[in-house]
């Protein structure tokens, strides 16, 4: 019997029928339609690492600036796996990027916006190493795009919306989350450090780039010169590396080679710190004894 797990990009009403790439749909959205911008007035948009990369580049700001201004945190699962959603306008529910003319960041809009009115379904069968993708139709009362006389297949719609590039750069990260959800108790609750690393590798791309190219990281992990150079110059490569690294952090997979003498160096460092702490404690005790002797005379 197969075990199925679904990952919908938004919490809209979904028609139960599962669709494939060849399935026909009837839909069109354009400025002249009566419901234009309606879906942008009440948003619930989970962001992927690639979404954040595209948007922060579009706005020409760092992740430090983007995350607090344009996102808010939420928990993806019961174990507190961190996610981020697009933050609406202050005091409202509309998207910050909505204008009367439509989306102001349309060329770099998030994956969920591109998929609408489709929901992406990720399914992993028990024992399978990868997920299978299918789709479901999202039908909301306010949306009149379903009444437009235009028919095309799911794959044609995905191509029209530029989704191949987004899916290619998000698939590994989505599979990571799906594996975490599917494993459940077998993996257990990640440590606080693991959750922090997940957040940094997934969303705080600038900080993660500095982390994986730091002397401390390179002292523990064995990266070849070509890979290191790519991490220093290509944030898309940083995202891909983040997925590899998180497989090691969350599931113990050996995806990033560890330096041969890293364990020995860590042990020596721990011993050194312990010895230093012992010496400090002894010095403090001696000082306290001397002080007590002076007070007693």
Protein Blocks (a to p, Z undefined) as FASTA:
>chain_A
ZZdddddfbfcdcdfbacdfklccdddddfklmkgoklmmoccddddfklmmmmmmmnop
afklmmmmmgccddfblnopacddddddehiabdfkbcfkbpfklmmgcfklmmpccdcd
ddddehiabdcddddddddfklmklmpccdddfklmmmmnopmmmmmmmmmmmmmmmmmm
mnmmmnopadfklmmmmmmmmmmmmlmmmmmmcfklmmmpccdfklmmmmmmmmklmmmm
mmmmmmmmmnopafbccdfklmmmmmmmmmmmmmmmmmmmmmmmmmmmmmmmmmmZZ
